[in-house]
């Protein structure tokens, strides 16, 4: 299937989003429903390890989708100002959805939830802000020739991803912006109401770096080399992921340390580099599965979930963590929690299918964005890193 086929792009991007949804479901279900004594089990530890992927994967895919949408609009001759306005407004909408989600969670847990939870920095908040920043970058790197704009966008995205990663450690430790009120500082380093930054929140530093990394990959998809050699391009992308993982290990084991406080697992650029490498490897594997694997044979539940990932994220939270939980929290055996996970999967798949059918009946496609991966399909996860 040639790269110029929009269906190919939609398939692997939606499959990646669907994969993130599945990982998110299993992590949330086991975390919410398993008895405390089972939190030391091998299953639980592997479940939580898988839960480290959805958040960076969703943010990374938002960058890819932003690039594909921007590139297609550029090819249609739409002015850079118009593209920037449209994509930035979508980012503002996602940010507003993040605030609405926090309001909903506070309302549903009114008796127990502190008011400060309304200002907690979650993935939707950072996703929206990252989209606005990416829209600004694409506007700044626009040019008369599409190829020139693409090259400048790739360089700018990689530069910003690197800068964000490098600035994260001091902004978390030695150079914290303590002069800011905690709700604002939290967007920088995730401090929230605590004395120290919290690794389970999603501040711009370093999380927005995943978005700019995805933006660079998305624009690379449109290069002439990638168009002519689709399979080879994605294979090289996977190899680049392997090399990035080894580079991360090499830098971590180096005797040269740039920061006064070295926190590999949370704010250090080497860990972010490792996760970016893993994302590139996963992208290649999913592309291969969608092109040569069973994903191309008819209906794919994973792709279906990916098409409505924001909706299923939003809804499943209440049936797993909220007052509408389908199983008693922290009171289930592994078989019972696994059965609940299966029920959640089927329910969210049914909801996704209904949403897709309803959308087809009630909305006509925008000619300018026809068959382009939509940046509206960027969901969230409140999984910790």
C-alpha positions in Angstrom: 0.0 0.0 0.0 1.7 3.2 -1.1 2.5 6.0 1.4 0.3 8.4 -0.6 -2.7 6.4 0.5 -4.5 8.2 3.3 -6.0 4.9 4.5 -2.6 3.6 5.3 -1.8 6.6 7.5 -5.1 6.3 9.2 -4.7 2.6 9.9 -1.4 2.7 11.7 -2.2 5.9 13.6 -5.6 4.7 14.7 -4.0 1.3 15.6 -1.4 3.0 17.8 -4.2 5.0 19.5 -6.2 1.8 20.0 -3.1 0.1 21.5 -2.7 3.0 23.9 -6.4 2.6 24.9 -5.9 -1.2 25.6 -2.9 -0.5 27.7 -4.7 2.2 29.5 -7.7 -0.1 30.2 -5.7 -2.9 31.7 -3.6 -0.6 33.9 -6.6 1.3 35.2 -8.7 -1.8 35.8 -6.1 -3.8 37.7 -5.0 -0.7 39.7 -8.6 0.1 40.7 -10.0 -3.3 41.4 -7.3 -5.7 42.6 -7.0 -6.3 46.3 -4.0 -4.5 48.0 -2.3 -7.8 48.7 -2.3 -8.5 44.9 -0.4 -5.3 44.2 2.8 -7.3 44.7 1.9 -9.9 42.1 3.8 -10.3 38.8 0.6 -9.5 36.8 0.2 -6.2 38.6 3.8 -5.1 38.1 3.7 -5.9 34.4 0.3 -4.1 34.2 1.8 -0.9 35.6 4.8 -1.2 33.4 2.5 -1.3 30.4 0.8 1.8 31.8 3.9 3.9 31.3 3.3 3.9 27.5 -0.2 5.4 26.8 0.6 9.0 27.9 3.8 9.5 25.8 2.2 7.5 23.0 -0.9 9.8 22.9 1.2 12.9 23.0 3.6 11.6 20.4 0.7 10.8 18.1 -0.8 14.2 18.6 2.4 15.6 17.1 2.3 13.2 14.1 -1.4 14.0 13.4 -0.6 17.8 13.7 2.1 17.4 11.0 -0.1 15.4 8.7 -3.0 17.8 8.9 -0.7 20.8 8.5 1.1 19.3 5.5 -2.1 18.4 3.7 -3.5 21.9 4.3 -0.2 23.4 2.9 -0.6 21.2 -0.2 -4.1 22.6 -0.7 -2.6 26.1 -0.8 -4.2 27.2 2.5 -2.5 30.2 4.0 -0.1 29.6 7.0 -2.1 32.0 9.1 -5.3 30.1 8.5 -3.6 26.8 9.3 -2.1 28.1 12.5 -5.4 29.6 13.6 -7.3 26.4 12.9 -4.8 24.1 14.6 -4.3 26.4 17.6 -8.0 26.7 18.1 -8.2 22.9 18.2 -5.5 23.0 20.8 -7.4 25.5 22.9 -10.5 23.2 22.6 -8.6 20.3 23.9 -7.2 22.4 26.8 -10.8 23.5 27.6 -11.8 19.8 27.6 -9.1 19.1 30.1 -10.5 21.8 32.4 -14.0 20.4 31.9 -12.8 16.9 32.7 -11.3 18.1 36.0 -14.6 19.8 36.8 -16.5 16.7 36.1 -14.2 14.6 38.3 -14.5 17.1 41.1 -18.3 17.2 40.9 -18.6 13.4 40.9 -16.3 13.2 43.9 -17.5 16.3 45.6 -17.5 15.0 49.2 -14.0 13.6 49.0 -12.2 15.6 46.3 -10.2 18.7 47.4 -10.8 21.9 45.4 -7.2 21.9 44.3 -7.9 18.9 42.0 -9.7 21.4 39.7 -6.3 22.8 38.9 -4.4 19.6 38.6 -2.3 19.4 35.4 -3.3 16.3 33.4 -2.6 15.0 29.9 -5.5 16.9 28.2 -4.2 20.2 29.6 -0.7 19.6 28.3 -1.9 18.1 25.1 -3.9 21.2 24.3 -1.0 23.6 25.2 1.4 21.4 23.2 -0.9 21.6 20.1 -1.0 25.4 20.4 2.8 25.5 20.6 3.1 23.2 17.6 0.7 25.4 15.7 2.9 28.4 16.5 6.0 26.5 15.4 4.4 25.5 12.1 3.4 29.1 11.5 6.9 30.4 12.2 8.5 27.8 9.9 6.1 28.3 7.0 7.6 29.2 3.6 6.5 29.7 0.0 7.9 26.2 -1.0 6.2 23.4 0.9 9.5 21.4 0.9 11.3 24.3 2.6 8.5 24.7 5.2 8.7 21.0 5.9 12.5 21.0 6.4 12.3 24.0 8.7 9.4 22.4 10.6 11.4 19.2 11.2 14.5 21.1 12.3 12.4 23.4 14.6 10.5 20.4 16.1 13.7 18.5 16.9 15.4 21.5 18.3 12.4 22.3 20.6 12.1 18.7 21.7 15.8 18.7 22.7 15.5 22.1 24.4 12.5 21.0 26.5 14.2 17.7 27.5 17.4 19.5 28.5 15.6 22.2 30.5 13.4 19.8 32.5 15.9 18.7 35.2 16.8 22.2 36.4 13.2 23.4 36.2 12.3 20.4 38.4 15.2 20.9 40.9 17.8 23.7 41.1 16.0 26.4 39.0 12.4 25.9 39.9 10.2 29.0 39.1 9.1 29.3 42.7 8.1 32.9 42.1 5.0 31.6 40.2 1.8 30.7 42.0 1.6 26.9 42.4 -1.1 26.5 39.7 1.2 28.1 37.1 4.4 26.5 38.3 2.6 23.2 38.1 2.4 23.6 34.3 6.2 23.9 34.3 7.2 21.1 36.6 4.1 19.5 38.1 4.6 20.7 41.6 0.8 21.0 42.2 0.2 21.7 46.0 3.3 19.8 47.1 6.8 20.9 48.0 8.4 19.0 45.2 7.4 18.2 41.5 5.2 15.1 41.2 6.1 12.4 38.7 2.4 11.4 38.2 1.5 14.8 36.8 2.1 16.0 33.2 3.9 19.4 33.1 5.1 20.9 29.8 8.6 20.0 30.8 9.4 17.3 29.8 6.0 15.9 28.4 5.6 18.4 25.5 8.9 17.1 24.1 7.0 13.9 23.0 4.6 16.1 20.9 7.5 17.9 19.1 9.2 14.5 18.5 6.0 13.3 16.9 5.7 16.5 14.9 9.1 15.8 13.4 8.2 12.2 12.6 4.9 13.4 11.0 6.7 15.8 8.7 9.3 13.2 7.8 6.5 11.0 6.6 5.9 13.6 3.8 9.5 13.8 2.6 10.2 12.6 -0.9 12.3 9.7 0.3 9.5 8.4 2.6 7.0 8.8 -0.2 9.1 6.7 -2.6 10.2 4.1 0.0 7.4 3.8 2.5 8.4 0.4 4.0 12.1 1.2 4.1 11.3 4.5 5.8 9.4 2.9 8.6 12.1 0.2 8.9 14.7 2.9 9.3 12.4 4.6 11.8 12.5 1.4 13.8 16.3 1.1 13.6 16.5 4.8 14.7 14.4 3.8 17.7 16.9 1.0 18.6 19.8 3.3 18.2 18.1 5.9 20.3 17.6 3.4 23.1 21.3 2.4 23.0 22.3 6.1 23.0 20.1 6.6 26.1 21.9 3.7 27.9 25.3 5.0 26.8 24.6 8.5 28.1 23.2 7.2 31.3 26.3 5.1 32.0 28.6 8.0 31.1 30.8 9.6 33.8 29.8 13.0 32.4 26.8 14.5 34.3 25.3 17.8 33.3 22.9 18.3 36.3 23.3 18.7 40.0 20.4 16.4 40.6 20.2 13.3 38.5 16.7 11.8 38.4 16.8 9.3 35.5 13.2 7.9 35.9 11.3 11.1 35.9 12.9 14.3 34.5 16.2 13.3 32.9 16.6 13.7 29.1 18.2 10.2 28.9 15.0 8.5 30.1 12.9 10.7 27.7 15.3 9.6 24.9 14.7 6.0 25.8 11.0 6.4 25.7 11.2 8.2 22.3 13.2 5.2 21.0 10.6 2.8 22.2 7.9 4.9 20.6 9.7 4.8 17.2 10.1 1.0 17.5 6.4 0.6 18.3 5.5 2.8 15.4 7.4 0.6 13.0 6.0 -2.6 14.4 2.4 -1.3 14.2 2.9 0.0 10.7 4.2 -3.5 9.7 1.2 -5.1 11.3 -1.2 -2.8 9.5 0.5 -3.3 6.2 1.3 -7.1 6.3 -0.5 -8.4 9.4 -4.0 -9.3 10.3 -5.0 -5.6 10.8 -5.6 -5.4 7.1 -8.2 -8.2 7.1 -11.5 -6.5 7.7 -12.8 -5.1 11.0 -10.1 -4.3 13.6 -11.3 -3.6 17.2 -8.0 -1.9 18.0 -8.4 0.6 15.1 -12.0 1.1 16.0 -11.0 2.1 19.6 -8.4 4.4 18.2 -10.9 6.3 16.1 -12.8 7.4 19.3 -10.0 7.3 21.8 -10.9 10.5 23.6 -14.5 9.3 24.1 -13.6 5.9 25.5 -11.0 7.4 27.8 -13.4 9.9 29.2 -16.2 7.3 29.8 -14.2 4.3 31.0 -12.6 6.4 33.9 -16.0 6.6 35.6 -16.7 2.9 35.2 -13.3 2.0 36.6 -12.3 4.6 39.1 -15.5 6.6 39.6 -18.7 6.2 41.5 -20.1 4.0 38.7 -17.3 1.4 39.0 -18.7 -1.9 37.7 -16.7 -3.8 40.4 -15.8 -3.1 44.0 -12.6 -1.1 44.2 -9.5 -2.8 45.7 -11.6 -5.9 46.6 -11.2 -8.2 43.6 -9.2 -11.3 42.7 -7.1 -11.4 39.5 -9.8 -13.5 37.6 -12.6 -11.2 38.7 -10.6 -8.0 37.8 -9.7 -9.7 34.4 -13.4 -10.4 33.7 -14.1 -6.7 34.5 -11.4 -5.7 32.1 -13.0 -7.8 29.4 -16.4 -6.2 30.1 -14.9 -2.7 29.9 -13.2 -3.6 26.6 -16.5 -4.8 25.1 -18.5 -1.9 26.4 -16.0 0.7 25.1 -15.8 -1.0 21.8 -19.6 -0.9 21.5 -19.6 2.7 22.5 -17.0 3.5 19.9 -18.9 1.7 17.1 -22.1 3.6 18.1 -20.2 6.9 18.1 -18.7 6.2 14.7 -22.0 5.3 13.1 -23.7 8.3 14.6 -21.0 10.6 13.4 -21.3 9.3 9.8 -25.0 10.0 9.8 -24.9 13.5 11.2 -21.7 15.1 9.8 -20.3 15.7 6.3 -16.6 15.6 5.8 -14.7 18.9 5.5 -13.1 18.9 2.0 -9.9 20.5 3.2 -9.4 17.7 5.8 -10.9 14.8 4.0 -9.2 11.5 4.8 -6.5 13.2 6.9 -5.8 11.9 10.5 -7.7 14.3 12.7 -6.0 16.1 15.6 -9.4 15.8 17.2 -8.7 12.2 18.0 -6.0 12.9 20.6 -7.0 11.4 24.0 -5.6 11.5 27.4 -4.4 9.2 30.1 -3.8 10.0 33.7 -1.3 7.2 34.0 1.9 8.1 35.8 5.2 7.9 34.1 
